[in-house]
Amino acid sequence: MFDFSKLIREIRVMAEKLSTWEVHSYLAGVCDYGSGYFIGQIRWW
């Protein structure tokens, strides 16, 4: 199982280092990839 709390903690650390727009673009890419991945998994069930 994937550890989301660890991922969120790492994103917060990165958010402090990066500028706001970089964080938003990164999160948008992660959400886009994640939603596409989960939709692909559901299709194969």
N, C-alpha and C positions, 0 to 999 in steps of 0.2 A: 504493500500500500504506500502511496506517495505521501510524504510528510509536508502538508500544506503550511503548518505553523512555522516550520523551518524556512520554507520558501518566502513566506510573508516577512519573516525577520530579516532575511537577506535583502529583500526588496526595500525594506525600510532603511537598511544601512546604505544601500545604493542610492536611495532617494536623497539621503543627506549629502552624498558626494556629488551627485549629478544635478543638473538644472531641471526645472519642472517639466519642460517640454520633452526632454529626453526620457524622463520617467514615464510620461504619458504615452509616448510613442512606443516604448518598450512594452508597457502593460497592454496597449492595444494589440501589439503583435502577439503577445503571449495569449491573450483572450481569443484572438482570431484563430491561432493555431490550436488552442485547447478545444474550442467549440467545434472546429472542423474535425479534430481527432475523435471527440466523443460522438459526433453525428456519424462518422465513419464506423465506429464500433457498434452503434445501435443498428445501423443498416445491415450488418453482417449477422445479427442475432436471428 
